[in-house]
Amino acid sequence: MADIHYQICCALLDQDKQYEAMQRLEKVIYMMNQNHVHYKKDSNLYLPRVGSYYSLLGQFYYKQQHFENAHKCLEAALSVWQEAGIDAKEQGYGTTLELFH
């Protein structure tokens, strides 16, 4: 189900409906976190995916100047990537978060 919502999110982005797309992305993250046992069966996919979704959402909030929400999402992305063993700084994902420090 989360995959379908993500596909809808992508379709909305293609239509330049960012706000609606980000609402779908929030739903995707919520669903994946609620069903984390199901998604974590393949943790090689789950953690990087959730981290990317948090990062996307954080960047959206940042562009909308919702800095508190952006900070929370970007911190969540870094936390998930750290759990997955991904070096966020090396990948360039920590760059936006540095704006808050």
WOTA-V154296 format. One record per pair of residues at least 24 apart in sequence whose ideal C-beta (glycine too) atoms are under 10 Angstrom apart, sorted by the first residue. I is the first residue (numbers start at 0). J is the second residue. Records with the same first field share a line. If there is no record, write none. Layout:
I->J + J
This chain:
0->26 + 27 + 30 + 31 + 34
1->26 + 27 + 28 + 29 + 30 + 31 + 32 + 33 + 34 + 37 + 38 + 48 + 49 + 52
2->27 + 30 + 31 + 48
3->27 + 30
4->28 + 29 + 30 + 31
5->30 + 31 + 48 + 52
8->52 + 55
12->55 + 59
17->59 + 62 + 63
18->59 + 63
20->55 + 56 + 59
21->55 + 56 + 58 + 59 + 60 + 63
24->52 + 53 + 55 + 56 + 59 + 72
25->52 + 56 + 59 + 68 + 72
27->52 + 55 + 56
28->52 + 53 + 55 + 56 + 72 + 75
32->75
42->82 + 83
43->83
44->83
45->79 + 83
46->78 + 79 + 80 + 81 + 82 + 83 + 84 + 85
47->79 + 80 + 83 + 84 + 85 + 90
48->79 + 83
49->75 + 76 + 79 + 80 + 82 + 83
50->75 + 76 + 77 + 78 + 79 + 80 + 81 + 82 + 83 + 85 + 87 + 90 + 92
51->76 + 79 + 80 + 92
52->76 + 79
53->77 + 78 + 79 + 80 + 92
54->79 + 80 + 87 + 90 + 92 + 93 + 95 + 96
57->92 + 95 + 96
58->95
61->95 + 96 + 98 + 99
66->98 + 99
67->99
69->95 + 96 + 98 + 99
70->95 + 96 + 98 + 99 + 100
72->96
73->97 + 98 + 99
74->99
